[in-house]
């Protein structure tokens, strides 16, 4: 099978020739160390734009034996970006605090051909890889742009303000989704964090009233296999997400969701993706990574419908030797039929 065929087979909950290995993203700082592209000065990156040319992405995928290439296009978040360890960027305080700040919220014109020129060039060179379009639907950038505390208070004190911001993001992605689904991508991946490790950020009632109807609007335009990424425990939302056409769940974060239980409960309705522990990849040893991947493939891989990924993405602080151990372990243990 080609990588594209392998990923599409797994996403359709069938059994490919091998468990696919994919990543939502790879920090450029890590790629520079892995590929010998020079020592990185920092891990800083634009959290909303694509990080690699197609040639770079293919070189990195070939080195790591990834089955996918990711192209990132997200609407801008209106929040301070703050440097953490080694310069890795994190979102800080939101900038859209009141209705008076809505003038700041200027999204790129989704009807402008120039917005998609980079994606078109990327797709021309994708080869046999599975090409993933990585974006956000809108609830997470809304929370970030308002600031988490302000967002939570506004849900009860000023609901129209929250909806005004959210609708700007949703209106944007509705147009973008329709366009990119005609371009030649293989997978649509939306990355809206909605949960802490213990519970979602908001109640199922708020989700069904505020978020789900807007997901339905976007779902009408998504004609590709669609999986969602959210850190934390999104179990209270899973049935609702599947009801609008989501066919994959990522990353089933350790300490928040049990990926084995998710496969048992939802494996007949959704592909599961994940969830090699980032703490292990960042602080453990290669033999421990090998065991982790072995056990995940043994427990989650049988029957298909499973894609190995890290527990989020390959961050710049991960140990290169552990990332390589992850890649090697998928090749070693992932061949079907699974007999580990």
C-alpha positions as CSV (number, residue, x, y, z in Angstrom):
1,X,0.0,0.0,0.0
2,X,1.0,3.6,-0.5
3,X,1.0,5.8,2.6
4,X,-2.1,7.5,1.3
5,X,-3.9,4.2,0.9
6,X,-2.7,3.0,4.3
7,X,-4.0,6.1,6.1
8,X,-7.4,6.2,4.3
9,X,-7.9,2.5,5.1
10,X,-7.2,3.0,8.8
11,X,-9.5,6.1,8.9
12,X,-12.3,4.0,7.4
13,X,-11.8,1.6,10.3
14,X,-10.4,-1.2,8.1
15,X,-7.1,-3.0,8.4
16,X,-4.2,-1.8,6.1
17,X,-1.0,-3.6,5.5
18,X,0.6,-1.8,8.5
19,X,-0.5,0.5,11.3
20,X,0.1,4.0,9.9
21,X,2.5,6.4,11.6
22,X,1.5,10.1,11.3
23,X,2.0,13.3,13.1
24,X,-0.1,16.5,13.2
25,X,3.2,18.5,13.2
26,X,6.9,18.5,14.0
27,X,8.5,21.5,15.6
28,X,11.1,22.9,13.3
29,X,13.7,23.0,16.1
30,X,13.4,19.2,16.4
31,X,13.5,18.8,12.6
32,X,16.7,20.8,12.4
33,X,18.4,18.4,14.9
34,X,17.0,15.3,13.2
35,X,17.9,16.4,9.7
36,X,21.1,18.2,10.3
37,X,19.6,21.5,9.0
38,X,21.6,23.4,11.6
39,X,21.3,24.1,15.3
40,X,18.1,26.0,16.1
41,X,18.3,29.3,17.9
42,X,14.9,28.8,19.4
43,X,11.7,26.7,19.1
44,X,9.7,29.7,18.1
45,X,7.2,29.1,15.3
46,X,4.1,30.7,13.9
47,X,1.3,28.6,15.4
48,X,-1.1,29.4,12.6
49,X,1.0,29.0,9.4
50,X,2.8,26.3,7.6
51,X,6.3,25.5,8.7
52,X,7.8,23.6,5.8
53,X,8.0,23.5,2.1
54,X,6.7,20.4,0.4
55,X,10.3,19.3,-0.2
56,X,11.2,19.8,3.4
57,X,8.1,18.0,4.6
58,X,8.8,15.0,2.3
59,X,12.4,14.8,3.4
60,X,11.3,14.8,7.1
61,X,8.5,12.3,6.5
62,X,10.9,10.0,4.6
63,X,13.5,10.2,7.4
64,X,10.9,9.4,10.1
65,X,8.9,7.0,7.9
66,X,5.8,9.1,8.4
67,X,2.7,8.3,6.3
68,X,1.5,11.9,6.1
69,X,2.4,15.4,5.3
70,X,0.6,18.2,7.2
71,X,-0.2,21.6,5.8
72,X,-1.3,24.2,8.4
73,X,-3.6,27.1,7.7
74,X,-5.4,28.5,10.8
75,X,-7.2,31.7,11.3
76,X,-5.1,34.1,13.4
77,X,-5.6,34.2,17.1
78,X,-5.8,37.6,18.7
79,X,-3.7,36.9,21.9
80,X,-0.3,37.7,23.1
81,X,2.3,35.0,22.1
82,X,4.8,34.3,24.8
83,X,8.1,32.5,24.7
84,X,8.5,29.5,27.0
85,X,11.5,27.3,27.4
86,X,13.9,27.7,24.4
87,X,11.6,30.2,22.9
88,X,8.7,27.9,22.1
89,X,5.6,30.1,21.7
90,X,2.5,29.8,23.8
91,X,-0.7,31.9,23.7
92,X,-1.0,34.4,26.6
93,X,-3.7,36.9,27.4
94,X,-6.4,37.5,24.8
95,X,-6.7,40.8,23.1
96,X,-10.5,40.8,22.3
97,X,-11.8,41.8,25.7
98,X,-15.0,43.7,24.8
99,X,-17.1,44.6,21.8
100,X,-14.9,47.6,21.2
101,X,-12.0,45.2,20.4
102,X,-13.9,43.5,17.6
103,X,-12.3,45.9,15.1
104,X,-9.0,44.1,15.8
105,X,-10.5,40.8,14.6
106,X,-9.5,40.9,10.9
107,X,-9.2,37.5,9.3
108,X,-7.6,36.8,5.9
109,X,-10.1,37.0,3.0
110,X,-11.2,33.4,2.6
111,X,-12.2,34.0,-1.0
112,X,-8.7,35.3,-2.0
113,X,-6.9,32.8,-4.3
114,X,-3.6,34.0,-2.7
115,X,-4.6,32.4,0.6
116,X,-4.4,29.0,-1.0
117,X,-1.4,29.4,-3.2
118,X,1.0,27.8,-0.7
119,X,-1.4,24.9,-0.3
120,X,-1.6,24.4,-4.0
121,X,2.1,24.3,-4.4
122,X,2.4,21.9,-1.5
123,X,-0.1,19.5,-3.0
124,X,1.7,19.5,-6.3
125,X,4.6,17.7,-4.7
126,X,2.9,15.5,-2.1
127,X,3.5,12.3,-4.0
128,X,2.0,9.1,-2.4
129,X,1.9,10.6,1.1
130,X,-1.5,11.3,2.8
131,X,-1.9,15.1,2.7
132,X,-3.5,16.5,5.8
133,X,-5.1,20.0,6.0
134,X,-4.7,21.2,9.6
135,X,-6.9,24.0,10.8
136,X,-9.3,25.1,13.5
137,X,-13.1,25.3,13.5
138,X,-13.3,28.3,15.8
139,X,-14.1,27.5,19.5
140,X,-10.4,27.4,20.6
141,X,-9.3,30.6,18.8
142,X,-12.4,32.2,20.3
143,X,-11.4,31.2,23.8
144,X,-7.8,32.2,23.2
145,X,-8.7,35.6,21.7
146,X,-11.1,36.4,24.6
147,X,-8.8,34.9,27.2
148,X,-10.0,31.9,29.1
149,X,-11.3,33.6,32.2
150,X,-13.0,36.4,30.1
151,X,-14.5,33.8,27.8
152,X,-16.0,31.8,30.7
153,X,-17.5,34.9,32.3
154,X,-18.9,36.1,29.0
155,X,-20.6,32.8,28.4
156,X,-23.0,33.8,31.2
157,X,-22.7,37.6,31.3
158,X,-22.5,38.5,27.6
159,X,-23.3,35.5,25.4
160,X,-23.9,37.6,22.2
161,X,-20.3,38.8,22.5
162,X,-19.0,35.3,22.6
163,X,-21.2,34.3,19.6
164,X,-20.0,37.3,17.6
165,X,-16.4,36.3,17.9
166,X,-17.1,32.6,17.4
167,X,-19.2,33.3,14.3
168,X,-16.4,35.3,12.7
169,X,-14.2,32.3,13.0
170,X,-16.8,29.8,11.9
171,X,-17.9,32.0,8.9
172,X,-14.2,32.0,7.8
173,X,-13.6,28.2,8.1
174,X,-16.9,27.4,6.3
175,X,-15.5,29.1,3.2
176,X,-12.0,27.7,3.7
177,X,-13.3,24.2,4.2
178,X,-15.3,24.2,1.0
179,X,-12.3,25.4,-1.0
180,X,-9.6,23.1,0.4
181,X,-11.7,20.0,0.2
182,X,-11.6,20.5,-3.6
183,X,-7.9,21.0,-3.8
184,X,-6.5,17.5,-3.4
185,X,-6.0,17.0,0.3
186,X,-6.8,13.6,1.7
187,X,-7.7,14.4,5.3
188,X,-9.3,17.4,7.1
189,X,-7.9,17.8,10.6
190,X,-9.4,20.3,13.0
191,X,-7.5,21.2,16.2
192,X,-9.7,22.9,18.8
193,X,-8.7,22.1,22.4
194,X,-11.9,21.8,24.5
195,X,-10.9,20.1,27.7
196,X,-8.7,19.8,30.8
197,X,-7.4,16.4,31.8
198,X,-10.4,15.9,34.1
199,X,-13.3,17.4,32.2
200,X,-14.2,19.6,29.2
201,X,-13.8,23.4,29.5
202,X,-17.6,23.8,29.4
203,X,-20.6,21.6,30.0
204,X,-22.2,19.3,27.4
205,X,-25.2,21.6,27.5
206,X,-23.1,24.6,26.5
207,X,-21.3,22.5,23.9
208,X,-24.6,21.4,22.3
209,X,-26.0,24.8,22.3
210,X,-23.0,26.9,21.4
211,X,-20.5,24.7,19.5
212,X,-22.3,21.8,17.9
213,X,-24.6,23.8,15.6
214,X,-21.6,25.6,14.3
215,X,-19.8,22.4,13.7
216,X,-22.8,21.3,11.7
217,X,-22.4,24.3,9.5
218,X,-18.8,23.4,8.8
219,X,-19.5,19.7,8.4
220,X,-21.8,20.5,5.4
221,X,-18.6,21.7,3.6
222,X,-16.2,19.0,4.6
223,X,-16.1,16.2,2.0
224,X,-12.9,14.6,3.2
225,X,-12.3,12.2,6.1
226,X,-12.4,14.5,9.2
227,X,-10.7,13.9,12.5
228,X,-10.6,16.2,15.5
229,X,-7.8,16.9,17.8
230,X,-8.4,18.1,21.4
231,X,-6.2,17.6,24.4
232,X,-7.8,16.5,27.6
233,X,-11.0,14.6,28.3
234,X,-13.5,15.1,25.6
235,X,-15.5,11.9,26.3
236,X,-18.7,13.8,27.2
237,X,-18.6,15.3,23.6
238,X,-17.6,12.2,21.6
239,X,-21.1,11.0,20.6
240,X,-22.0,14.6,19.5
241,X,-18.9,14.9,17.4
242,X,-19.5,11.6,15.7
243,X,-23.0,12.7,14.9
244,X,-21.8,15.6,12.7
245,X,-19.4,13.5,10.7
246,X,-16.2,13.3,12.6
247,X,-14.5,9.9,11.9
248,X,-11.4,10.1,14.0
249,X,-10.3,11.1,17.5
250,X,-6.9,12.4,18.3
251,X,-4.8,12.2,20.5
252,X,-6.7,10.4,23.4
253,X,-4.3,12.1,25.8
254,X,-2.7,10.0,28.4
255,X,-4.0,10.8,31.9
256,X,-7.2,12.2,30.4
257,X,-8.6,9.4,28.2
258,X,-7.8,5.7,28.0
259,X,-7.1,5.0,24.3
260,X,-7.8,1.3,24.8
261,X,-11.3,2.0,26.3
262,X,-11.9,4.5,23.5
263,X,-11.2,1.9,20.9
264,X,-13.5,-0.6,22.7
265,X,-16.3,1.9,23.0
266,X,-16.0,3.7,19.7
267,X,-13.9,1.6,17.4
268,X,-16.9,0.6,15.3
269,X,-17.6,4.3,14.7
270,X,-14.3,6.1,14.7
271,X,-10.6,5.6,14.0
272,X,-8.5,6.3,17.1
273,X,-5.2,8.2,16.8
274,X,-2.4,8.5,19.4
275,X,-1.0,8.5,22.0
276,X,2.7,7.9,22.6
277,X,3.5,9.7,25.8
278,X,5.3,13.1,25.3
279,X,6.8,12.9,28.7
280,X,8.3,9.5,27.8
281,X,9.5,10.9,24.5
282,X,11.0,13.9,26.2
283,X,12.6,12.3,29.3
284,X,12.6,8.6,28.9
285,X,14.8,6.1,27.2
286,X,14.5,4.5,23.7
287,X,13.8,1.1,25.0
288,X,10.9,2.4,27.0
289,X,9.5,4.1,23.9
290,X,9.8,0.9,22.1
291,X,7.8,-0.9,24.7
292,X,5.1,1.8,24.7
293,X,4.6,1.6,21.0
294,X,4.6,-2.3,21.1
295,X,1.9,-2.2,23.7
296,X,-0.2,0.3,21.9
297,X,-0.1,-1.6,18.7
298,X,-0.8,-4.9,20.5
299,X,-3.8,-3.5,22.3
300,X,-5.3,-0.9,19.9
301,X,-4.1,-2.0,16.5
302,X,-5.9,-5.4,15.9
303,X,-8.7,-5.1,13.4
304,X,-7.5,-1.8,12.0
305,X,-8.9,1.7,12.8
306,X,-5.7,2.8,14.6
307,X,-3.0,5.3,13.6
308,X,0.1,5.7,15.8
309,X,0.9,9.3,16.7
310,X,2.6,11.1,19.5
311,X,0.4,12.3,22.3
312,X,0.1,15.7,20.6
313,X,2.8,16.5,18.0
314,X,6.6,16.2,17.9
315,X,7.7,19.1,20.1
316,X,11.1,20.7,20.0
317,X,12.0,19.5,23.4
318,X,11.7,15.8,22.6
319,X,14.8,13.7,22.5
320,X,15.8,12.8,18.9
321,X,16.8,9.3,19.9
322,X,13.3,8.7,21.4
323,X,11.6,10.1,18.3
324,X,13.6,7.7,16.2
325,X,12.8,4.8,18.5
326,X,9.1,5.6,18.0
327,X,9.5,5.5,14.2
328,X,11.5,2.2,14.3
329,X,9.0,0.6,16.6
330,X,6.0,1.2,14.3
331,X,8.0,-0.4,11.5
332,X,9.0,-3.3,13.7
333,X,5.6,-4.1,15.3
334,X,3.0,-2.6,13.1
335,X,2.7,-5.2,10.3
336,X,-0.7,-6.8,10.0
337,X,-1.9,-9.3,11.1
338,X,-0.9,-8.1,14.6
339,X,0.6,-11.0,16.7
340,X,2.5,-9.5,19.6
